[in-house]
Structures are given as structure tokens and as C-alpha cells.
Amino acid sequence: MSTSPYSLARTSPTTPAPSAATPLSLEERLTLIDAAMTVRLDEAKVAYEVNTSHIDTEPVDLADIITGPIDTASAPLPDLYPTPVAAVLQRAHHRLVSGGWCKDTLIDADGARCMLGAIRTEARGDRRLEADAASVLLDAIRRQFGDDVESVPLFNDAHGTPRLPLRMVDHAAGLADARGL
């Protein structure tokens, strides 16, 4: 019996070698396929190295490519919605996703915001726009969860994870856009 490192199936003296009549088990088939693929990948690696060895490559100097100033600050999110209330809700959603969500306060110590805190920040001091966005958000929440929801802050604080609050802000942005707000 040969113990070559390239042999695909090893048999021990206590187990008989599989004959052509006995079907291979799943493990045996997977072992054979794994060995065959390893050989093919090794051959492809060698062929790639041989076929590309003649190509001269020069290191790239990034100073030749980057010619302007590098701004690492994140760019403001472009408004996907043309209407002001929908745009505020969309920005509020983005702020919650990127800056974090919290409950029981408008803004926590880490800068995370609740649903209303995100709307207030993105309304940029326009109280009417803030009130309209909160009204659409409350309407979207009530459409899905019923009229028992008293306010946006109560809905926000009733959740332990940001999954539903974020989804509702995103849904409200689409609703405001559909209404032309």
C-alpha cells in the first residue's frame, strides 16, 4: 500500500478498501472532492505565477494620484425627498442610524438621539417643520400600531432596541413624501 501524500483516500489495515460496487459515503465523496479541488487550485496558482512573472510592475505613488485635499469628514446626506417634511424625516432617520438611538431622553451623553430628538435636530430650529414631521411620524405609528399610541416619545421609550423606531421614521418619510409634505 502506498502512503503518498497525494493519495486521495487512505485505508487502514482494519478497514477494507472500498470496491467499485459499494457506493461512497458523503464524507468520502467530500474528502475526494476537497483533495481534487486542492490539486486544481495549486495548479492554477502555479500557472498564474508563471503567466504573470514577465509583467513588470512599479509601485504606485499616491501623491501622483491624489492631487486635492483629503476631507475625511462625512458628506451631508443628499435629500432623497423633495418635500421639506419628508426630507427632515429622512435626515432624522439617517441621524439615528449613524449617530445612535436612545430612549428616555432627547439626547444622551454619547450624542445618541430619540426619534423626536433626531427630528428636532434635523428641523434646525424650525418649530413648524418639527411639529409637522412629528405629526406625520405619529400618524405612521398609529397606522401600524393602532390609535392607542399617545405620542412619539412614548412610542420611542416603549422599545428596547432601535429596530422599530428607525423603521417607523423611515416609513414616515415615505408617507410625508406621498402626501406632498
C-alpha positions, 0 to 999 in steps of 0.5 A: 500500500502506498502512503503518498501524500497525494493519495486521495483516500487512505485505508487502514489495515482494519478497514477494507478498501472500498470496491467499485460496487459499494457506493461512497459515503458523503464524507468520502465523496467530500474528502475526494472532492476537497483533495481534487479541488486542492490539486486544481487550485495549486495548479492554477496558482502555479500557472498564474505565477508563471503567466504573470512573472514577465509583467513588470510592475512599479509601485504606485505613488499616491501623491501622483494620484491624489492631487486635492485635499483629503476631507475625511469628514462625512458628506451631508446626506443628499435629500432623497425627498423633495418635500421639506417634511419628508426630507427632515424625516429622512435626515432624522432617520439617517441621524439615528442610524449613524449617530445612535438611538436612545430612549428616555431622553432627547439626547444622551451623553454619547450624542445618541438621539430619540426619534423626536430628538433626531427630528428636532435636530434635523428641523434646525430650529424650525418649530413648524417643520418639527411639529409637522414631521412629528405629526406625520411620524405619529400618524405612521405609528398609529397606522401600524400600531393602532390609535392607542399610541399617545405620542412619539416619545412614548412610542420611542421609550416603549422599545428596547432596541432601535429596530422599530423606531428607525423603521417607523421614521423611515416609513414616515418619510415615505408617507410625508413624501406621498402626501406632498409634505 
